[in-house]
Amino acid sequence: MRLSVREVFDLSERCFRAAGFADGAARANAESIWWTELTKGSGLTLLHDLLDELQDLDRGRLTRRRRGAVPVVDGDDQPSIVSGTPTLDLCCARAERRGLGLAYTTVAPGDDTVAALGHVAHAAAERGLRSVVLYANRADDAVTITGEPARPYPVVGEADLAAPSVAHARILDAVDDGPADHSTDLLTHALFDGDGDEDERAATVEERVLSRLLDDATTPAEERPDVPAGFVTICFDPTHPTQPRRAERAFREGMDASTDVRRPEQVDTRADRLLREGVEIERGVWEDVFEYSSDVLAPEFEGSYRGAGFEINE
């Protein structure tokens, strides 16, 4: 069977609301599900697989602490779809003030929602920021995602890695023992252990940091199986005076190293097709999702058994 694109978003939002998420959080998570369906064709499947644990997820369990220059979002062993948007908001706010925002977020071991994590990079780009998201779960489960503002859709690149990236491992090390005054200083400390080549020495500090970050972000650190489950989010504000003029080219070259780059024209073509043909879904999946989402229409409380609520339940 097929659903309209609007139904995909509405069903997703209603499922999160039925699970107890506030309206804003439910909408943000529904956007992640829709992005995953639009770009990968797996958003509804991800939502269906999440239904059994949806009731137990809660943004209110997220806590924030600080380690050196980096905010750490403790996900309380919840999947990344719960913490993705709050982490993005934090990084965007820091990027707008200082040109660069960086945060580290812990997630549940065996996180099954990583397919939707690319929406964090996409949403950052929609806000006009360039972004790098470094994810690792197990020793052989890692991905690097980059986002670049573009029209009508941001450019998002994803590289699946055989091990956590070099950048991911080094940044986590620097979080514990690096400078405590600014995220740019921490990145510089994390990514540079020598003088660099002549091209790097000729560039500004910001250009060197960006270039090395994009290189190390797609290089697996196979000797580092100890990287814990979590993701690092880095946002750059291209309008900030600290950002290098050649950042756009560096990002484009960094994306070329990704195994899967979704460009605006490709996403636009798929969006147009889904708009015309609808989104294909197995009937059993739809029935489960629809039944779960219907709880938001008739919640089990005393008032739902009076007037219209009573008739709906009957």
N, C-alpha and C positions, 0 to 999 in steps of 0.2 A: 504494500500500500504506500501512498505518498501523502506527505503533509505539506502545507504551504510553509514558506520560510517564516512567516509570522507565527505560525503555530509552534514551530521549533522553539522560538524564543519564549513565547508565552507559557508553554508547557514547562520549560526549564525554570522560568522565574517562579511559577506556581509551586513546583516541587520544592525549591529552596524555601519559599515562604511557608509551605506546609511543614517543613522540617524545623521551623522556628527562626529562620534568618530574618533580620530586619529588612524592610523594603529595599533600602539602598544596597545592602550586601547581597540580597537575592537577585537584584537586577545586575549587579557587577558579575556575579557568578554565572548568570544566564548568558551574559555577553561572552564569557569565556567558553561556555558550551557551544554557543552559536559560532564563534570564531573557529573552534575545533571542527565543527561540522562543515563550515564553509571551506576551510583550507585542507582538511584531512579526511573528511567524510566519516568521522568517527565520534562526533560530539554526542549524539543521542545514545550510542553504545556506551560511551564513557558514563553518561548520566545514569543509564540503566544499571550498569555495574556498581554504581555508587549508592543506589537506593537503600540497600540494607544498612548502610552505616550513616546515611544522611542525617538521621535524627540525632546522632551522637556528636555531630560536628558543631562547633560553636566558635564564632569569632571572638567572643568574650573571653575565651581561654588563652588568646594570644597575649603574651607579655613582652615588654621591651626592656632591655638592659643595655649597657654600654661596655664595650671592651676596647680600650684605647680610643682611636678616632672613629670607630665604626659602631653604629647602632646594630644590635643583635635582636632579631625578632624570634622569640621562642615559640615555635608552633605547637608545643605540647603534644607531640606525636600525631599531629593531624596532617592530612595531605596538603600539597601545595596550593590547591584550588582555594583553600580557606585563607591562606596568608598572602597569596599573590598580589591582590589589589592593595591591601594595607601596606605591604612592603613597597609597592610602586609609589603610593602616595607619599611615603616617607622619603624615598629617593628623589622624587620630583621636587619636593619642597626644598631639599638640600641643594639640588642642582640649580634651581632658580636663584638661590641666595649666593652660591659659591662657584657655580659653573659645573660642579661635579657632585653627584650624590651617590653614596655607596652604603649598602646594608647587607648583612648576612642573616639568613633565615633558616632555622632548623625545620625539618619535616619528618614525617613518619617513615621508618624503614619500610621499603617495599611500596612506596607511594605509587598508586595506580593512576594518578591524575596528571602525570608529567606531560602528557600529550597536549594539555591545555595551557602549559606554562608559557608557550610562545605568545599567548595573548598579553602577557606582561610587557614583552618587547613591543608588540603591536600597539598597545595602549599608550606606552611611553612615546612612541613615534607619532601617534595621533595628537599628543600634547606638544609636539614640536621638538622632542628630545631624541638624541641618539642613545642607544642602550645596548648593553651586553649582559646577558643572563647566563651564569655558569651553574650548572646543576650536576650533582652527583648523588648517588644513592648507595649502590653496592660497588664493589671494585670494578665491575664490568658494566655498570649502568650509569652513563654520563652523557650529557648533551650541552652544547654551547649554542646560544641563540643570540642573534644580533638584530637590531631594529633601526631603520632609517626612515625619516619622514619623506613621504611622497604622496602623489595624488593619482587616482582617487583612493588608493589604499597604500599604507606603508609597505616598504620592502622589508621582509623578514627572512633571515637565513638561519638554517639549523644544521648543525653538524653533530651526528652521533659519534661518540668516542668509545674506544675500547677500555678506557680508564679515565678517572677524573683529569681535567686539563691541568697543565703546568700552572696556568694563571690561577686556577681555583686553589690548588694546593699551596702556592706561594702566598696568596692573599690571606688564607686562613692562618698560615704561619705568622704573617706580619700582623694580623689582628692581635695576636698574643704578645708579640715582642717588638712591634714597630712603633713609629712615632705616634704620639697621642694628640697632635694639634690639628691635623687636617687630613682629609681623605686623599688629596693629591700627594702629600708627603708619604702617606702609607703605601699608595700604589707604586711610587718611585722606589721606595725601600724594598717592596716585594718583588718588583720585576727586574731590577738591575742589580747584578752582582759583579759587574765589571765596568770597564770604560765604554764598551760598545764599539761598533765599527765607525768608520769615518762619516758615513751618511747620518748615523745617529748623533754623532758629535756636532754635526753641522746644523742639526735641527734644534728647535726650542725644546725645553724640558717637556712641555705639554705634548708636542708632536712625538717626541720619543716615547713618552708614556703610552699614548694612544696606539702607536705602531707596535710596540712590544706587547701590549695587552692583546691586540687582535691576533698577533702571531702565537702567543702562548695560549690563547683561549682555544685554539684548535689543535694543540699539540698534547697528546695524552701523556700523563706522568705515570707510566706503568709501574714505577717503583713505589707508588704511594697508594696502596690499597686501604690505608687507614683513614682516608678522608671521610668524615661522617656524613650522614644523610642531610642534605640541605642545598640551598642555592644562594649564590652571590648575585646581587643586582647592582649594576653600575649605570647611571644616567648622566649624560653630558648635555648641557644647554649650549647649542651652537651660537646663540646670540650673546653669550656671556663674553666679556673681554678676555678672559683667561683661555678661551678655547682657540686652538690653532686654526689658521686659515685653510690648511690643507686637510682638515678633518674629514670633509666629505669624500675626497678621493681615497683617504685611508680606509674609511668605512666601506667604500665600494670594493676596494681590493680585498679587505678582510672578509667580506661576504662571498667573494669569488672562491674563497677557500672552503666555504660551507658545502655540504653535500646536497642540500636542498634549499634553493632560494625561491621564495614566492614573490614575484614581481607584480606590480599593479595590474598590468594587462592580463596576466594569468588569472588572478583572483577575480578581476572584473568579468572575465569570460565565464568563470564558474558561477559567480553570483547571478549573472544574467540567465544562465541555464537553469539554476535552481529556482529562480523567480518564475520562469516560464513552466518548468516541468514539475516542480515540487521536490521535496526531499524524500528519498526512498527509505522505508523503515519496515522491519518485520512486524507483523501484526501482534505477535506475542510481546515484543518490546514495547510497542505503542500501548497495549492494554495495561502493562505494568506501570508505565510512566503516567498514563492518564489516570489510573486508579489512585496512584500516590498523589498526583497533583490535585485531585478532586477533594482531598482532605482540607484544602484551604477554603473550599466553598462551604463546608459544613463541619467545622471543628467540633470536637466532643466537649462541650461545656453546656451548662444549664440553659443559657440563652438560645442555643441552637435548636432546642426542642420546642420553641414557641414560635408561632406565626409561620413565616415562610421557611424558617430553618427546619421546623418540624416536618413540613411537607417535602422538603428536599431530602431529608433523611429517610422518609418513608419511601 
